[in-house]
């Protein structure tokens, strides 16, 4: 199966697309990057003004994709997600991908009447008016974390953690989606207070603490944390720095994981492991609660995949659980829909080719 992924600079969105594509059997993968589209536009003297400006965007994207189709085989399936990647599909889907099945992860309100299949994420509201036949509600968010990948990573990197002795390892994953707005100082101050109390609790229980930032974590807040929280048992992991301890190796080798709840993708990735996962909530007042993040956390709490941070000293909450592979479930749904779509198209084409004399009215 020839699968194209519409790629962006957003790591969380790329993980969703790759997670789904990796579970489709016999996949030959081709990435169509928004960065490459921009580069093509510059090389050909075009200007990509804005994705919102569909007329300009169509002039840039269409010849680029036409060139790709000439170079490579046309895709059987195209996977997109996020506003940039999905918007990239709008100018070309009707003309160039007529024989391709378009799967869009998320945003059912915007793309329900365009894509062949919408994989609606757990926290997203259903469109007010739509043909629900092309919308499948997920139990979570697709991602690239699987039991197999974690086991392989644990075997490959276990030696890197021997230097920390027999102490248990606690991983704290920082988000940052709430930074940059009017309430940035409020969120950062509240989060800093929680992290201070959390690291103190973990240190007393003889944990080695790994605190890892993400692309959304502001550099200012990251520096403030390191200056305000001083503990010899804390290992600071900067995702921008190249090091042996990667995100996947930390997930595989940690004994407990704490995730900042403003990062919806990281919450689902951590909850797919067999480790106890706890949510660190950076919002406090109800009026300042971000609705998508709050809905996402509520779903995970109800499923029992995540616990409140207050339970981190609870022995029962600290027990391991069965790992899950949600991407395999989503891939199964996608393949079923693709096969059904193919069968209908073949039937329609066969019907169109039948001589009229053979038809019975």
VEXLUM-987765 format. One record per residue (C-alpha): x negated, y negated, z; chain; residue number from 1. Coordinates in steps of 0.05 Angstrom, whole numbers, padded with zeros to 5 digits. Example, Ala and Ser with C-alpha at 12.3 -4.5 7.8 and 13.67 -1.06 7.14 Angstrom:
<node xx="-00246" yy="00090" zz="00156" unit="A" pos="1"/>
<node xx="-00273" yy="00021" zz="00143" unit="A" pos="2"/>
//
This chain:
<node xx="00000" yy="00000" zz="00000" unit="A" pos="1"/>
<node xx="-00028" yy="-00068" zz="-00021" unit="A" pos="2"/>
<node xx="-00016" yy="-00118" zz="00036" unit="A" pos="3"/>
<node xx="-00032" yy="-00192" zz="00035" unit="A" pos="4"/>
<node xx="-00037" yy="-00231" zz="00100" unit="A" pos="5"/>
<node xx="-00028" yy="-00307" zz="00098" unit="A" pos="6"/>
<node xx="-00083" yy="-00328" zz="00145" unit="A" pos="7"/>
<node xx="-00090" yy="-00392" zz="00185" unit="A" pos="8"/>
<node xx="-00139" yy="-00421" zz="00236" unit="A" pos="9"/>
<node xx="-00091" yy="-00402" zz="00293" unit="A" pos="10"/>
<node xx="-00121" yy="-00341" zz="00326" unit="A" pos="11"/>
<node xx="-00058" yy="-00319" zz="00362" unit="A" pos="12"/>
<node xx="-00018" yy="-00319" zz="00297" unit="A" pos="13"/>
<node xx="-00072" yy="-00281" zz="00260" unit="A" pos="14"/>
<node xx="-00071" yy="-00227" zz="00314" unit="A" pos="15"/>
<node xx="00003" yy="-00217" zz="00303" unit="A" pos="16"/>
<node xx="-00005" yy="-00208" zz="00228" unit="A" pos="17"/>
<node xx="-00066" yy="-00162" zz="00235" unit="A" pos="18"/>
<node xx="-00032" yy="-00122" zz="00289" unit="A" pos="19"/>
<node xx="00027" yy="-00107" zz="00244" unit="A" pos="20"/>
<node xx="-00015" yy="-00095" zz="00181" unit="A" pos="21"/>
<node xx="-00062" yy="-00048" zz="00217" unit="A" pos="22"/>
<node xx="-00004" yy="-00001" zz="00232" unit="A" pos="23"/>
<node xx="00021" yy="00003" zz="00161" unit="A" pos="24"/>
<node xx="-00005" yy="00068" zz="00131" unit="A" pos="25"/>
<node xx="-00054" yy="00067" zz="00073" unit="A" pos="26"/>
<node xx="-00064" yy="-00008" zz="00074" unit="A" pos="27"/>
<node xx="-00110" yy="-00046" zz="00027" unit="A" pos="28"/>
<node xx="-00115" yy="-00113" zz="00061" unit="A" pos="29"/>
<node xx="-00124" yy="-00181" zz="00028" unit="A" pos="30"/>
<node xx="-00125" yy="-00246" zz="00067" unit="A" pos="31"/>
<node xx="-00097" yy="-00308" zz="00035" unit="A" pos="32"/>
<node xx="-00126" yy="-00364" zz="00078" unit="A" pos="33"/>
<node xx="-00098" yy="-00434" zz="00083" unit="A" pos="34"/>
<node xx="-00171" yy="-00456" zz="00087" unit="A" pos="35"/>
<node xx="-00185" yy="-00424" zz="00019" unit="A" pos="36"/>
<node xx="-00124" yy="-00460" zz="-00010" unit="A" pos="37"/>
<node xx="-00152" yy="-00526" zz="00015" unit="A" pos="38"/>
<node xx="-00221" yy="-00509" zz="-00014" unit="A" pos="39"/>
<node xx="-00190" yy="-00490" zz="-00081" unit="A" pos="40"/>
<node xx="-00152" yy="-00555" zz="-00081" unit="A" pos="41"/>
<node xx="-00216" yy="-00595" zz="-00071" unit="A" pos="42"/>
<node xx="-00254" yy="-00555" zz="-00125" unit="A" pos="43"/>
<node xx="-00199" yy="-00566" zz="-00176" unit="A" pos="44"/>
<node xx="-00190" yy="-00640" zz="-00159" unit="A" pos="45"/>
<node xx="-00122" yy="-00630" zz="-00126" unit="A" pos="46"/>
<node xx="-00103" yy="-00661" zz="-00060" unit="A" pos="47"/>
<node xx="-00065" yy="-00621" zz="-00009" unit="A" pos="48"/>
<node xx="-00029" yy="-00679" zz="00025" unit="A" pos="49"/>
<node xx="00015" yy="-00641" zz="00073" unit="A" pos="50"/>
<node xx="00051" yy="-00574" zz="00079" unit="A" pos="51"/>
<node xx="00114" yy="-00614" zz="00094" unit="A" pos="52"/>
<node xx="00108" yy="-00647" zz="00025" unit="A" pos="53"/>
<node xx="00132" yy="-00586" zz="-00013" unit="A" pos="54"/>
<node xx="00123" yy="-00617" zz="-00082" unit="A" pos="55"/>
<node xx="00049" yy="-00632" zz="-00073" unit="A" pos="56"/>
<node xx="00039" yy="-00567" zz="-00036" unit="A" pos="57"/>
<node xx="00071" yy="-00527" zz="-00092" unit="A" pos="58"/>
<node xx="00024" yy="-00558" zz="-00143" unit="A" pos="59"/>
<node xx="-00036" yy="-00536" zz="-00102" unit="A" pos="60"/>
<node xx="-00014" yy="-00468" zz="-00078" unit="A" pos="61"/>
<node xx="00018" yy="-00439" zz="-00140" unit="A" pos="62"/>
<node xx="-00043" yy="-00440" zz="-00186" unit="A" pos="63"/>
<node xx="-00086" yy="-00414" zz="-00129" unit="A" pos="64"/>
<node xx="-00040" yy="-00354" zz="-00117" unit="A" pos="65"/>
<node xx="-00034" yy="-00342" zz="-00192" unit="A" pos="66"/>
<node xx="-00109" yy="-00336" zz="-00195" unit="A" pos="67"/>
<node xx="-00109" yy="-00287" zz="-00137" unit="A" pos="68"/>
<node xx="-00056" yy="-00244" zz="-00171" unit="A" pos="69"/>
<node xx="-00098" yy="-00242" zz="-00235" unit="A" pos="70"/>
<node xx="-00160" yy="-00221" zz="-00195" unit="A" pos="71"/>
<node xx="-00126" yy="-00171" zz="-00149" unit="A" pos="72"/>
<node xx="-00065" yy="-00127" zz="-00156" unit="A" pos="73"/>
<node xx="00001" yy="-00161" zz="-00137" unit="A" pos="74"/>
<node xx="00018" yy="-00146" zz="-00064" unit="A" pos="75"/>
<node xx="00070" yy="-00095" zz="-00043" unit="A" pos="76"/>
<node xx="00080" yy="-00132" zz="00023" unit="A" pos="77"/>
<node xx="00063" yy="-00203" zz="00045" unit="A" pos="78"/>
<node xx="00059" yy="-00217" zz="00120" unit="A" pos="79"/>
<node xx="00062" yy="-00288" zz="00147" unit="A" pos="80"/>
<node xx="00076" yy="-00321" zz="00214" unit="A" pos="81"/>
<node xx="00071" yy="-00390" zz="00244" unit="A" pos="82"/>
<node xx="00092" yy="-00455" zz="00211" unit="A" pos="83"/>
<node xx="00030" yy="-00464" zz="00166" unit="A" pos="84"/>
<node xx="00027" yy="-00394" zz="00138" unit="A" pos="85"/>
<node xx="00102" yy="-00388" zz="00129" unit="A" pos="86"/>
<node xx="00106" yy="-00455" zz="00095" unit="A" pos="87"/>
<node xx="00052" yy="-00432" zz="00048" unit="A" pos="88"/>
<node xx="00099" yy="-00378" zz="00023" unit="A" pos="89"/>
<node xx="00158" yy="-00424" zz="00006" unit="A" pos="90"/>
<node xx="00130" yy="-00454" zz="-00059" unit="A" pos="91"/>
<node xx="00108" yy="-00387" zz="-00088" unit="A" pos="92"/>
<node xx="00153" yy="-00332" zz="-00061" unit="A" pos="93"/>
<node xx="00210" yy="-00342" zz="-00111" unit="A" pos="94"/>
<node xx="00165" yy="-00345" zz="-00173" unit="A" pos="95"/>
<node xx="00102" yy="-00304" zz="-00158" unit="A" pos="96"/>
<node xx="00124" yy="-00253" zz="-00106" unit="A" pos="97"/>
<node xx="00188" yy="-00228" zz="-00139" unit="A" pos="98"/>
<node xx="00163" yy="-00156" zz="-00134" unit="A" pos="99"/>
<node xx="00135" yy="-00164" zz="-00064" unit="A" pos="100"/>
<node xx="00168" yy="-00154" zz="00003" unit="A" pos="101"/>
<node xx="00159" yy="-00216" zz="00047" unit="A" pos="102"/>
<node xx="00156" yy="-00203" zz="00122" unit="A" pos="103"/>
<node xx="00155" yy="-00264" zz="00167" unit="A" pos="104"/>
<node xx="00140" yy="-00257" zz="00241" unit="A" pos="105"/>
<node xx="00182" yy="-00306" zz="00280" unit="A" pos="106"/>
<node xx="00219" yy="-00371" zz="00263" unit="A" pos="107"/>
<node xx="00286" yy="-00340" zz="00244" unit="A" pos="108"/>
<node xx="00321" yy="-00407" zz="00244" unit="A" pos="109"/>
<node xx="00276" yy="-00434" zz="00189" unit="A" pos="110"/>
<node xx="00262" yy="-00374" zz="00145" unit="A" pos="111"/>
<node xx="00322" yy="-00327" zz="00153" unit="A" pos="112"/>
<node xx="00348" yy="-00343" zz="00084" unit="A" pos="113"/>
<node xx="00280" yy="-00338" zz="00050" unit="A" pos="114"/>
<node xx="00242" yy="-00278" zz="00076" unit="A" pos="115"/>
<node xx="00262" yy="-00205" zz="00062" unit="A" pos="116"/>
<node xx="00251" yy="-00188" zz="00135" unit="A" pos="117"/>
<node xx="00245" yy="-00231" zz="00197" unit="A" pos="118"/>
<node xx="00213" yy="-00198" zz="00258" unit="A" pos="119"/>
<node xx="00244" yy="-00242" zz="00311" unit="A" pos="120"/>
<node xx="00201" yy="-00248" zz="00373" unit="A" pos="121"/>
<node xx="00231" yy="-00233" zz="00441" unit="A" pos="122"/>
<node xx="00236" yy="-00305" zz="00464" unit="A" pos="123"/>
<node xx="00263" yy="-00336" zz="00401" unit="A" pos="124"/>
<node xx="00337" yy="-00358" zz="00394" unit="A" pos="125"/>
<node xx="00378" yy="-00326" zz="00338" unit="A" pos="126"/>
<node xx="00398" yy="-00371" zz="00280" unit="A" pos="127"/>
<node xx="00467" yy="-00401" zz="00288" unit="A" pos="128"/>
<node xx="00490" yy="-00377" zz="00219" unit="A" pos="129"/>
<node xx="00452" yy="-00323" zz="00182" unit="A" pos="130"/>
<node xx="00455" yy="-00256" zz="00148" unit="A" pos="131"/>
<node xx="00431" yy="-00213" zz="00207" unit="A" pos="132"/>
<node xx="00414" yy="-00155" zz="00160" unit="A" pos="133"/>
<node xx="00344" yy="-00183" zz="00149" unit="A" pos="134"/>
<node xx="00330" yy="-00200" zz="00222" unit="A" pos="135"/>
<node xx="00302" yy="-00149" zz="00270" unit="A" pos="136"/>
<node xx="00294" yy="-00170" zz="00343" unit="A" pos="137"/>
<node xx="00229" yy="-00148" zz="00373" unit="A" pos="138"/>
<node xx="00219" yy="-00126" zz="00445" unit="A" pos="139"/>
<node xx="00157" yy="-00169" zz="00447" unit="A" pos="140"/>
<node xx="00104" yy="-00199" zz="00401" unit="A" pos="141"/>
<node xx="00060" yy="-00160" zz="00351" unit="A" pos="142"/>
<node xx="-00014" yy="-00160" zz="00367" unit="A" pos="143"/>
<node xx="-00078" yy="-00121" zz="00354" unit="A" pos="144"/>
<node xx="-00086" yy="-00090" zz="00424" unit="A" pos="145"/>
<node xx="-00074" yy="-00015" zz="00424" unit="A" pos="146"/>
<node xx="-00089" yy="00042" zz="00473" unit="A" pos="147"/>
<node xx="-00138" yy="00071" zz="00422" unit="A" pos="148"/>
<node xx="-00176" yy="00006" zz="00413" unit="A" pos="149"/>
<node xx="-00181" yy="-00005" zz="00488" unit="A" pos="150"/>
<node xx="-00207" yy="00066" zz="00500" unit="A" pos="151"/>
<node xx="-00260" yy="00057" zz="00446" unit="A" pos="152"/>
<node xx="-00280" yy="-00011" zz="00473" unit="A" pos="153"/>
<node xx="-00284" yy="00016" zz="00544" unit="A" pos="154"/>
<node xx="-00332" yy="00071" zz="00522" unit="A" pos="155"/>
<node xx="-00374" yy="00023" zz="00481" unit="A" pos="156"/>
<node xx="-00381" yy="-00032" zz="00533" unit="A" pos="157"/>
<node xx="-00377" yy="00002" zz="00602" unit="A" pos="158"/>
<node xx="-00452" yy="-00004" zz="00611" unit="A" pos="159"/>
<node xx="-00447" yy="-00080" zz="00608" unit="A" pos="160"/>
<node xx="-00406" yy="-00081" zz="00672" unit="A" pos="161"/>
<node xx="-00451" yy="-00035" zz="00713" unit="A" pos="162"/>
<node xx="-00492" yy="-00095" zz="00736" unit="A" pos="163"/>
<node xx="-00433" yy="-00117" zz="00778" unit="A" pos="164"/>
<node xx="-00438" yy="-00056" zz="00822" unit="A" pos="165"/>
<node xx="-00378" yy="-00019" zz="00850" unit="A" pos="166"/>
<node xx="-00336" yy="-00081" zz="00859" unit="A" pos="167"/>
<node xx="-00268" yy="-00085" zz="00825" unit="A" pos="168"/>
<node xx="-00263" yy="-00131" zz="00766" unit="A" pos="169"/>
<node xx="-00208" yy="-00184" zz="00760" unit="A" pos="170"/>
<node xx="-00199" yy="-00220" zz="00694" unit="A" pos="171"/>
<node xx="-00166" yy="-00289" zz="00692" unit="A" pos="172"/>
<node xx="-00145" yy="-00313" zz="00622" unit="A" pos="173"/>
<node xx="-00132" yy="-00387" zz="00614" unit="A" pos="174"/>
<node xx="-00085" yy="-00417" zz="00563" unit="A" pos="175"/>
<node xx="-00076" yy="-00490" zz="00550" unit="A" pos="176"/>
<node xx="-00014" yy="-00497" zz="00507" unit="A" pos="177"/>
<node xx="00015" yy="-00547" zz="00556" unit="A" pos="178"/>
<node xx="-00045" yy="-00593" zz="00554" unit="A" pos="179"/>
<node xx="-00047" yy="-00656" zz="00513" unit="A" pos="180"/>
<node xx="00023" yy="-00682" zz="00531" unit="A" pos="181"/>
<node xx="00047" yy="-00733" zz="00581" unit="A" pos="182"/>
<node xx="00045" yy="-00683" zz="00637" unit="A" pos="183"/>
<node xx="-00026" yy="-00658" zz="00624" unit="A" pos="184"/>
<node xx="-00053" yy="-00684" zz="00691" unit="A" pos="185"/>
<node xx="00005" yy="-00654" zz="00728" unit="A" pos="186"/>
<node xx="-00004" yy="-00585" zz="00697" unit="A" pos="187"/>
<node xx="-00080" yy="-00586" zz="00706" unit="A" pos="188"/>
<node xx="-00076" yy="-00607" zz="00779" unit="A" pos="189"/>
<node xx="-00024" yy="-00553" zz="00795" unit="A" pos="190"/>
<node xx="-00064" yy="-00500" zz="00757" unit="A" pos="191"/>
<node xx="-00129" yy="-00519" zz="00792" unit="A" pos="192"/>
<node xx="-00096" yy="-00512" zz="00860" unit="A" pos="193"/>
<node xx="-00070" yy="-00442" zz="00842" unit="A" pos="194"/>
<node xx="-00137" yy="-00420" zz="00814" unit="A" pos="195"/>
<node xx="-00173" yy="-00442" zz="00877" unit="A" pos="196"/>
<node xx="-00126" yy="-00401" zz="00921" unit="A" pos="197"/>
<node xx="-00129" yy="-00342" zz="00873" unit="A" pos="198"/>
<node xx="-00205" yy="-00339" zz="00869" unit="A" pos="199"/>
<node xx="-00209" yy="-00343" zz="00944" unit="A" pos="200"/>
<node xx="-00161" yy="-00285" zz="00952" unit="A" pos="201"/>
<node xx="-00198" yy="-00243" zz="00901" unit="A" pos="202"/>
<node xx="-00266" yy="-00258" zz="00931" unit="A" pos="203"/>
<node xx="-00242" yy="-00236" zz="01000" unit="A" pos="204"/>
<node xx="-00219" yy="-00170" zz="00971" unit="A" pos="205"/>
<node xx="-00289" yy="-00160" zz="00941" unit="A" pos="206"/>
<node xx="-00272" yy="-00172" zz="00867" unit="A" pos="207"/>
<node xx="-00319" yy="-00196" zz="00814" unit="A" pos="208"/>
<node xx="-00280" yy="-00250" zz="00778" unit="A" pos="209"/>
<node xx="-00284" yy="-00263" zz="00704" unit="A" pos="210"/>
<node xx="-00251" yy="-00329" zz="00682" unit="A" pos="211"/>
<node xx="-00244" yy="-00335" zz="00607" unit="A" pos="212"/>
<node xx="-00219" yy="-00395" zz="00568" unit="A" pos="213"/>
<node xx="-00184" yy="-00396" zz="00501" unit="A" pos="214"/>
<node xx="-00183" yy="-00442" zz="00441" unit="A" pos="215"/>
<node xx="-00126" yy="-00481" zz="00473" unit="A" pos="216"/>
<node xx="-00163" yy="-00494" zz="00539" unit="A" pos="217"/>
<node xx="-00187" yy="-00566" zz="00540" unit="A" pos="218"/>
<node xx="-00262" yy="-00576" zz="00548" unit="A" pos="219"/>
<node xx="-00249" yy="-00627" zz="00602" unit="A" pos="220"/>
<node xx="-00208" yy="-00579" zz="00644" unit="A" pos="221"/>
<node xx="-00258" yy="-00523" zz="00632" unit="A" pos="222"/>
<node xx="-00315" yy="-00567" zz="00659" unit="A" pos="223"/>
<node xx="-00272" yy="-00590" zz="00718" unit="A" pos="224"/>
<node xx="-00257" yy="-00518" zz="00737" unit="A" pos="225"/>
<node xx="-00331" yy="-00499" zz="00739" unit="A" pos="226"/>
<node xx="-00347" yy="-00560" zz="00780" unit="A" pos="227"/>
<node xx="-00290" yy="-00552" zz="00830" unit="A" pos="228"/>
<node xx="-00290" yy="-00476" zz="00839" unit="A" pos="229"/>
<node xx="-00359" yy="-00453" zz="00861" unit="A" pos="230"/>
<node xx="-00366" yy="-00379" zz="00877" unit="A" pos="231"/>
<node xx="-00425" yy="-00333" zz="00862" unit="A" pos="232"/>
<node xx="-00376" yy="-00276" zz="00845" unit="A" pos="233"/>
<node xx="-00345" yy="-00316" zz="00787" unit="A" pos="234"/>
<node xx="-00369" yy="-00303" zz="00716" unit="A" pos="235"/>
<node xx="-00348" yy="-00358" zz="00668" unit="A" pos="236"/>
<node xx="-00334" yy="-00332" zz="00597" unit="A" pos="237"/>
<node xx="-00330" yy="-00386" zz="00543" unit="A" pos="238"/>
<node xx="-00297" yy="-00360" zz="00480" unit="A" pos="239"/>
<node xx="-00338" yy="-00410" zz="00438" unit="A" pos="240"/>
<node xx="-00404" yy="-00381" zz="00462" unit="A" pos="241"/>
<node xx="-00430" yy="-00317" zz="00431" unit="A" pos="242"/>
<node xx="-00439" yy="-00263" zz="00483" unit="A" pos="243"/>
<node xx="-00435" yy="-00189" zz="00496" unit="A" pos="244"/>
<node xx="-00371" yy="-00195" zz="00537" unit="A" pos="245"/>
<node xx="-00315" yy="-00203" zz="00486" unit="A" pos="246"/>
<node xx="-00241" yy="-00213" zz="00498" unit="A" pos="247"/>
<node xx="-00227" yy="-00140" zz="00481" unit="A" pos="248"/>
<node xx="-00283" yy="-00113" zz="00525" unit="A" pos="249"/>
<node xx="-00257" yy="-00154" zz="00584" unit="A" pos="250"/>
<node xx="-00186" yy="-00127" zz="00575" unit="A" pos="251"/>
<node xx="-00213" yy="-00056" zz="00570" unit="A" pos="252"/>
<node xx="-00257" yy="-00059" zz="00632" unit="A" pos="253"/>
<node xx="-00218" yy="-00103" zz="00680" unit="A" pos="254"/>
<node xx="-00182" yy="-00071" zz="00740" unit="A" pos="255"/>
<node xx="-00130" yy="-00127" zz="00743" unit="A" pos="256"/>
<node xx="-00111" yy="-00183" zz="00695" unit="A" pos="257"/>
<node xx="-00083" yy="-00252" zz="00710" unit="A" pos="258"/>
<node xx="-00056" yy="-00291" zz="00651" unit="A" pos="259"/>
<node xx="-00036" yy="-00364" zz="00648" unit="A" pos="260"/>
<node xx="00037" yy="-00359" zz="00628" unit="A" pos="261"/>
<node xx="00035" yy="-00415" zz="00577" unit="A" pos="262"/>
<node xx="-00001" yy="-00367" zz="00530" unit="A" pos="263"/>
<node xx="00054" yy="-00321" zz="00505" unit="A" pos="264"/>
<node xx="00009" yy="-00280" zz="00460" unit="A" pos="265"/>
<node xx="-00042" yy="-00265" zz="00515" unit="A" pos="266"/>
<node xx="00013" yy="-00244" zz="00563" unit="A" pos="267"/>
<node xx="00037" yy="-00191" zz="00513" unit="A" pos="268"/>
<node xx="-00033" yy="-00169" zz="00496" unit="A" pos="269"/>
<node xx="-00051" yy="-00160" zz="00570" unit="A" pos="270"/>
<node xx="00015" yy="-00125" zz="00584" unit="A" pos="271"/>
<node xx="00000" yy="-00073" zz="00530" unit="A" pos="272"/>
<node xx="-00058" yy="-00047" zz="00572" unit="A" pos="273"/>
<node xx="-00053" yy="00002" zz="00629" unit="A" pos="274"/>
<node xx="-00076" yy="-00052" zz="00679" unit="A" pos="275"/>
<node xx="-00034" yy="-00089" zz="00729" unit="A" pos="276"/>
<node xx="-00018" yy="-00158" zz="00700" unit="A" pos="277"/>
<node xx="00001" yy="-00220" zz="00739" unit="A" pos="278"/>
<node xx="00028" yy="-00286" zz="00713" unit="A" pos="279"/>
<node xx="-00003" yy="-00352" zz="00735" unit="A" pos="280"/>
<node xx="00051" yy="-00404" zz="00722" unit="A" pos="281"/>
<node xx="00024" yy="-00474" zz="00707" unit="A" pos="282"/>
<node xx="00091" yy="-00509" zz="00711" unit="A" pos="283"/>
<node xx="00126" yy="-00526" zz="00776" unit="A" pos="284"/>
<node xx="00187" yy="-00571" zz="00771" unit="A" pos="285"/>
<node xx="00247" yy="-00542" zz="00735" unit="A" pos="286"/>
<node xx="00254" yy="-00604" zz="00691" unit="A" pos="287"/>
<node xx="00183" yy="-00594" zz="00666" unit="A" pos="288"/>
<node xx="00191" yy="-00520" zz="00650" unit="A" pos="289"/>
<node xx="00174" yy="-00504" zz="00577" unit="A" pos="290"/>
<node xx="00232" yy="-00463" zz="00551" unit="A" pos="291"/>
<node xx="00198" yy="-00414" zz="00503" unit="A" pos="292"/>
<node xx="00143" yy="-00397" zz="00553" unit="A" pos="293"/>
<node xx="00193" yy="-00390" zz="00610" unit="A" pos="294"/>
<node xx="00238" yy="-00344" zz="00568" unit="A" pos="295"/>
<node xx="00178" yy="-00303" zz="00547" unit="A" pos="296"/>
<node xx="00154" yy="-00294" zz="00619" unit="A" pos="297"/>
<node xx="00225" yy="-00276" zz="00643" unit="A" pos="298"/>
<node xx="00229" yy="-00220" zz="00591" unit="A" pos="299"/>
<node xx="00162" yy="-00190" zz="00614" unit="A" pos="300"/>
<node xx="00182" yy="-00195" zz="00687" unit="A" pos="301"/>
<node xx="00248" yy="-00159" zz="00673" unit="A" pos="302"/>
<node xx="00211" yy="-00104" zz="00634" unit="A" pos="303"/>
<node xx="00164" yy="-00094" zz="00693" unit="A" pos="304"/>
<node xx="00103" yy="-00106" zz="00649" unit="A" pos="305"/>
<node xx="00082" yy="-00168" zz="00688" unit="A" pos="306"/>
<node xx="00088" yy="-00186" zz="00762" unit="A" pos="307"/>
<node xx="00089" yy="-00253" zz="00798" unit="A" pos="308"/>
<node xx="00021" yy="-00277" zz="00823" unit="A" pos="309"/>
<node xx="00046" yy="-00273" zz="00895" unit="A" pos="310"/>
<node xx="00045" yy="-00197" zz="00889" unit="A" pos="311"/>
<node xx="-00030" yy="-00193" zz="00874" unit="A" pos="312"/>
<node xx="-00044" yy="-00169" zz="00945" unit="A" pos="313"/>
<node xx="00012" yy="-00117" zz="00940" unit="A" pos="314"/>
<node xx="-00018" yy="-00048" zz="00933" unit="A" pos="315"/>
<node xx="00042" yy="-00023" zz="00893" unit="A" pos="316"/>
<node xx="00037" yy="-00080" zz="00843" unit="A" pos="317"/>
<node xx="-00038" yy="-00066" zz="00834" unit="A" pos="318"/>
<node xx="-00026" yy="00005" zz="00809" unit="A" pos="319"/>
<node xx="-00039" yy="00022" zz="00735" unit="A" pos="320"/>
<node xx="00017" yy="00033" zz="00685" unit="A" pos="321"/>
<node xx="00025" yy="00068" zz="00618" unit="A" pos="322"/>
<node xx="-00004" yy="00029" zz="00559" unit="A" pos="323"/>
<node xx="00043" yy="00012" zz="00502" unit="A" pos="324"/>
<node xx="00034" yy="00002" zz="00428" unit="A" pos="325"/>
<node xx="00089" yy="-00046" zz="00404" unit="A" pos="326"/>
<node xx="00057" yy="-00059" zz="00336" unit="A" pos="327"/>
<node xx="00069" yy="00014" zz="00316" unit="A" pos="328"/>
<node xx="00144" yy="00005" zz="00330" unit="A" pos="329"/>
<node xx="00146" yy="-00059" zz="00288" unit="A" pos="330"/>
<node xx="00107" yy="-00026" zz="00231" unit="A" pos="331"/>
<node xx="00158" yy="00032" zz="00231" unit="A" pos="332"/>
<node xx="00215" yy="-00018" zz="00223" unit="A" pos="333"/>
<node xx="00177" yy="-00055" zz="00168" unit="A" pos="334"/>
<node xx="00163" yy="00009" zz="00129" unit="A" pos="335"/>
<node xx="00236" yy="00030" zz="00134" unit="A" pos="336"/>
<node xx="00259" yy="-00037" zz="00107" unit="A" pos="337"/>
<node xx="00206" yy="-00037" zz="00052" unit="A" pos="338"/>
<node xx="00226" yy="00033" zz="00028" unit="A" pos="339"/>
<node xx="00300" yy="00014" zz="00030" unit="A" pos="340"/>
<node xx="00285" yy="-00050" zz="-00010" unit="A" pos="341"/>
<node xx="00246" yy="-00010" zz="-00061" unit="A" pos="342"/>
<node xx="00301" yy="00042" zz="-00069" unit="A" pos="343"/>
<node xx="00353" yy="-00013" zz="-00081" unit="A" pos="344"/>
<node xx="00309" yy="-00047" zz="-00132" unit="A" pos="345"/>
<node xx="00296" yy="00018" zz="-00170" unit="A" pos="346"/>
<node xx="00370" yy="00034" zz="-00170" unit="A" pos="347"/>
<node xx="00386" yy="-00035" zz="-00197" unit="A" pos="348"/>
<node xx="00334" yy="-00031" zz="-00251" unit="A" pos="349"/>
<node xx="00357" yy="00039" zz="-00271" unit="A" pos="350"/>
<node xx="00429" yy="00015" zz="-00274" unit="A" pos="351"/>
<node xx="00409" yy="-00044" zz="-00317" unit="A" pos="352"/>
<node xx="00372" yy="00002" zz="-00366" unit="A" pos="353"/>
<node xx="00431" yy="00050" zz="-00374" unit="A" pos="354"/>
<node xx="00468" yy="00045" zz="-00441" unit="A" pos="355"/>
<node xx="00537" yy="00016" zz="-00433" unit="A" pos="356"/>
<node xx="00568" yy="00077" zz="-00466" unit="A" pos="357"/>
<node xx="00547" yy="00119" zz="-00407" unit="A" pos="358"/>
<node xx="00581" yy="00074" zz="-00357" unit="A" pos="359"/>
<node xx="00650" yy="00096" zz="-00330" unit="A" pos="360"/>
<node xx="00699" yy="00040" zz="-00311" unit="A" pos="361"/>
//
